[in-house]
Every structure is written in C-alpha cells, then in structure tokens.
Amino acid sequence: MTIFLKFIKYLPPELAHSLSLISLKILHNLLILKFFYKKPKPKPFSFLNLSFNNKLGTAAGLDKNGDYIDCLGALGFGFLEVGTVTPLPQNGNIKPRIFRVFDENAVINRLGFNNKGIDHLLNNLKNRSYDGIVGVNIGANKNSKDGQRIEDYLICINKIHKYADYITVNISSPNTPGLRDLQSAKNISQLIDRIDKEIKSLNYLKPIFLKISPDESQSTILNIVEKIDNSSFSGLIATNTTIEKTLLKNVIFHDIEGGLSGMPLFNKSTEMIAYIKTISPEIPIIGVGGVISNADYQAKLDAGANIVQLYTGFIIKGPSIINDILSK
Ligand SMILES: Cc1cc2nc3c(=O)[nH]c(=O)nc-3n(C[C@H](O)[C@H](O)[C@H](O)COP(=O)(O)O)c2cc1C
C-alpha cells in the first residue's frame, strides 16, 4: 500500500484518484481486499434514528457518482456520503483543477461539480450491496440560474429520497459561481421553505443536512442556524472547503483559484462547529475539515460534532487512516 501511495503521488491528481478507486474496486470484487486489509472493529451507535458502524465517514466529493460504494464500505467507514450530484450530468471546470500540497497535507480543488447526473447515481444506490449508511449530497447545475437552482435541489430530492439514508443540501461549494449566495439571509429562507414543503409532501422522514461554508460571517451563520432550528432540516455539515488560501504557508499556492481542504482548514472548520454549538447546543452536526489524525477526529467530536467525515486525509494517507483514527 505504501509503495502504491508513493507511486501515485507522481501522477496527475485526477488520474491518481481514479486509479486508486478503480484498484480498490477490483481488489474488492476479486475478494482479495479482505486478505490484506483489516477493517476496524465496529463501534455501533445510533444517531437521528440511523444505525452507524462507527463515527467516521467519507466526505462528499470522494465518490461523486456512487461508483465505489461497495468497495469504500468494505474499508470499514461508519458511513459514506456520495455526490455532489446535480440533476443533469456536467463536465465541471477545465483541467488542471486539483492541486495537491503534500508538504502541508492540503489540496486545492476547483472541480465545479463534475458528475454523471442524478439518474446514474440513483442506479448505483439501488444496486448497492453495502448495508451501511449512505448519504447523498445534492447540488445545482452550473447553468441553472436564480429560481432554477432551488428547483434543481427539489428534482434531486424527489429522485433519491427513497434510496438515500440521509440527504445533504450543498450550497457551499466555492466552484459553482453564485452557489454560496444561497447562504445569504434573503435566499436561505426561500431555499429552506421550498425544501421543507417538498420533504413534507413526500413524507420524507430521514435526516436532511445543510452543508455550509467556513467563510461566512458569524451573523450569516447565526441566521442559518435559526432557520434550520425552525425547519424540517436535521442539522448542519460544517464545513466545506475555504477560499482563504493564505492559510497555506507556501505562497505559491495563494493565488490558485478553488477551495482549500486538509490540515490548513482544520482550525477554521472546527471553530465553526464550536460557534454553532454556542448558538444552538442541541443541533446535530457532521464535522468535516482537516481531519488527518485521531487527535483531529477527537477534537471535532469535542467541539460538538456528532459524527465526522474526511476526504483530504484519505487522499494523503490512504486507507490506513481509517484504522489510525478508529483503533485508538
Ligand atoms: C477534490 C475534492 C472534491 C470535493 N468535492 C465536493 C463535492 O462535490 N461536494 C461537497 O459538498 N464537498 C466537496 N468537497 C469538500 C469535502 O467534502 C470536505 O468538505 C472538505 O474537503 C473538507 O474536508 P477535508 O479537509 O477532510 O478534505 C471536495 C473536496 C475535495 C478535496
């Protein structure tokens, strides 16, 4: 595994990502994975009426189309979040659009919701063998403007609500122009009200989360939390990537467009969790941002997260990060 990780470091990031996931899938399908990968022991618990194997899951973006649900599940994650998926397939931004900063355990991405569309993901959800929790993260197509953006979320909810264990409404990606504006006081009420009505009419009773950006002001967060508390939404995912690239020591990366994830994001996203808890002590939170070690994972829980996700740590350390975090 270590040799493989050293090798793929030299490949372009997206090729490295695909090659790793395809290799994992092949090993899993040939039933070889279980011979040289030892899953962490399950630590079952219940959260929002769902039964989780443990508190560590994958963050959105790692498996955008749900093509790798069974093999990622076989690694022993407590839950998986697939997506972001949009109603229509789209290619995303032009390459290069992922930049790894190995020295600082960080990544900058400006993928722009490249995905195969909701129907493809729905098919994968229906055909999964993994019996753990799978959440679906939904977004709006790049070409959808104004009111159509909200319609895009409703289209996705309608299509996947029977097959997702929870739904995440992602309005915090920095790579779809204008998407983060949905967090503003004016837009958030409209978004939450429309989604509220929709999930009531569908009789959807499973959890639904809103994924927020770490770059919003405290007053914007306060407003979002108040709206969530008075809605059918279950809670928040804090946080998405940050556009504050000056958190990186290496100035060469400061002007690269995109969202920063990994270690430099850790403090900012953890402080956001702690702030949300001061406003609404009981609000359910999925904590994400810069988890690279067991100490980071514990710190997210201590700040008030109920469960934790990671992405960049998995890219940098590979599957061994799961046991590193969960075996302590
Ligand atoms: C390459 C890449 C792609 C991502 N794609 C998505 C996405 O499609 N939807 C989303 O909500 N977050 C996406 N994220 C953000 C992650 O889900 C997560 O919120 C963020 O990276 C912070 O966690 P980390 O530091 O553990 O990576 C992406 C992150 C990376 C690095």
The ligand as an SDF file (V2000), in Angstrom:
LIG
                    3D

 31 33  0  0  0  0  0  0  0  0999 V2000
  -11.1670   17.0900   -4.6210 C   0  0  0  0  0  0  0  0  0  0  0  0
  -12.3080   17.4890   -3.7390 C   0  0  0  0  0  0  0  0  0  0  0  0
  -13.6160   17.4550   -4.2270 C   0  0  0  0  0  0  0  0  0  0  0  0
  -14.6860   17.8330   -3.4030 C   0  0  0  0  0  0  0  0  0  0  0  0
  -15.9580   17.7580   -3.8930 N   0  0  0  0  0  0  0  0  0  0  0  0
  -17.0050   18.0660   -3.0840 C   0  0  0  0  0  0  0  0  0  0  0  0
  -18.3310   17.9480   -3.5450 C   0  0  0  0  0  0  0  0  0  0  0  0
  -18.5990   17.5280   -4.6730 O   0  0  0  0  0  0  0  0  0  0  0  0
  -19.3210   18.3160   -2.6760 N   0  0  0  0  0  0  0  0  0  0  0  0
  -19.0930   18.7580   -1.4020 C   0  0  0  0  0  0  0  0  0  0  0  0
  -20.0400   19.0490   -0.6580 O   0  0  0  0  0  0  0  0  0  0  0  0
  -17.8270   18.8610   -0.9330 N   0  0  0  0  0  0  0  0  0  0  0  0
  -16.8030   18.5110   -1.7480 C   0  0  0  0  0  0  0  0  0  0  0  0
  -15.5210   18.6090   -1.2630 N   0  0  0  0  0  0  0  0  0  0  0  0
  -15.3180   19.1120    0.1090 C   0  0  0  0  0  0  0  0  0  0  0  0
  -15.2280   17.9610    1.1070 C   0  0  0  0  0  0  0  0  0  0  0  0
  -16.4110   17.2120    1.1600 O   0  0  0  0  0  0  0  0  0  0  0  0
  -14.9090   18.4970    2.5160 C   0  0  0  0  0  0  0  0  0  0  0  0
  -15.9830   19.2850    2.9650 O   0  0  0  0  0  0  0  0  0  0  0  0
  -13.6420   19.3480    2.5550 C   0  0  0  0  0  0  0  0  0  0  0  0
  -12.6760   18.8370    1.6580 O   0  0  0  0  0  0  0  0  0  0  0  0
  -13.0360   19.4070    3.9470 C   0  0  0  0  0  0  0  0  0  0  0  0
  -12.6820   18.1120    4.3940 O   0  0  0  0  0  0  0  0  0  0  0  0
  -11.1820   17.5120    4.2930 P   0  0  0  0  0  0  0  0  0  0  0  0
  -10.2510   18.5500    4.8160 O   0  0  0  0  0  0  0  0  0  0  0  0
  -11.2260   16.2480    5.0960 O   0  0  0  0  0  0  0  0  0  0  0  0
  -10.9510   17.2380    2.8430 O   0  0  0  0  0  0  0  0  0  0  0  0
  -14.4480   18.2390   -2.0710 C   0  0  0  0  0  0  0  0  0  0  0  0
  -13.1320   18.2640   -1.5820 C   0  0  0  0  0  0  0  0  0  0  0  0
  -12.0770   17.8900   -2.3930 C   0  0  0  0  0  0  0  0  0  0  0  0
  -10.6750   17.9070   -1.8230 C   0  0  0  0  0  0  0  0  0  0  0  0
  1  2  1  0
  2  3  1  0
  2 30  2  0
  3  4  2  0
  4  5  1  0
  4 28  1  0
  5  6  2  0
  6  7  1  0
  6 13  1  0
  7  8  2  0
  7  9  1  0
  9 10  1  0
 10 11  2  0
 10 12  1  0
 12 13  2  0
 13 14  1  0
 14 15  1  0
 14 28  1  0
 15 16  1  0
 16 17  1  0
 16 18  1  0
 18 19  1  0
 18 20  1  0
 20 21  1  0
 20 22  1  0
 22 23  1  0
 23 24  1  0
 24 25  2  0
 24 26  1  0
 24 27  1  0
 28 29  2  0
 29 30  1  0
 30 31  1  0
M  END
$$$$
